[in-house]
Amino acid sequence: MVKEVTIIFYGKHSLELKYTVECFPQLKNGRVIIPERYKQDKSIIAVCEGHVNILNSFGERIEFFPKVNHAT
C-alpha cells in the first residue's frame, strides 16, 4: 500500500522551513517508510497524512519545495 503524506522539514544548509507532498510505502500498522535517500540533508519536523496546504508557520510563510503554483 502507498500513502500520500506531507513532510515538513529543515534543509541541511538553511533554517527555512520547507515541505513536500510525497507518496511512500505504508506498513500494515499505518507507519510510512521514508527512504534514507529522501531523509538525506533534511531534519524532518513532521509527517502529516495527505496533502496539507500550509499557509504559514510561526507567523512566517514557508516555501513549498519543489515549487508548484497553487493559485489554480
N, C-alpha and C positions, 0 to 999 in steps of 0.2 A: 504494500500500500504506500502511496505517496501523499505527502501532506504539504499544503501551501502555508508558509509562515513568513512573518515579517521579523527580520533580525535587526536589532538596534545595537550599534557598536561605535567604538572609537577606533580610528585608524592608527597605525603604528607611529606615524610622524605628525599627528595632529590631535588637538583636543576638541576638534569639531565633531559633534555628534552626527552620525550618518545612519541610514537604514537602507535595506534592500528587501525585496519580496522574492522568495526562492521556493522551490519545490524540492523536498528531501524525502528519503525513505523514512517510513514510520514503523516502529516496533508494535507488537500486539498490545503492549502496555500503554501505548499512546505517545511514548517518547520519540522525538525526531532524531535521526542520526545525521549530524552535521560533519561532513568530511573534513579531515585535518587540513587539506589544501585550501578549503574555504576559510578556516579559522586563522590561517597564517596571516600575520601582520594586522590582526584585529583583536581588540578587547571587547568581547561580546557582553552587552549590558542586559539584554532581554531577548527572548524568543516568544513572539506572540502568534496566536493562531490566526491564520488567514491573512488577507491583505488589509493592513491597518494604515489609514491615511493620517499621519501625524502632522498636525498643523504647527505646533510649537512645543518647546520643552524648556523649562526653567526660564520662560519669558523670551526665548530666542527661537527663531526659525531654524530648522535643521535641514540639511541638504539630503535629497534622495540620491542615492548612488547605485547604479548609474542614473544619470539624469533622464527623466521622462516627462513629457508635457502632460500634466494632469488637468489642464484647462478645458478639456473637451467634455 
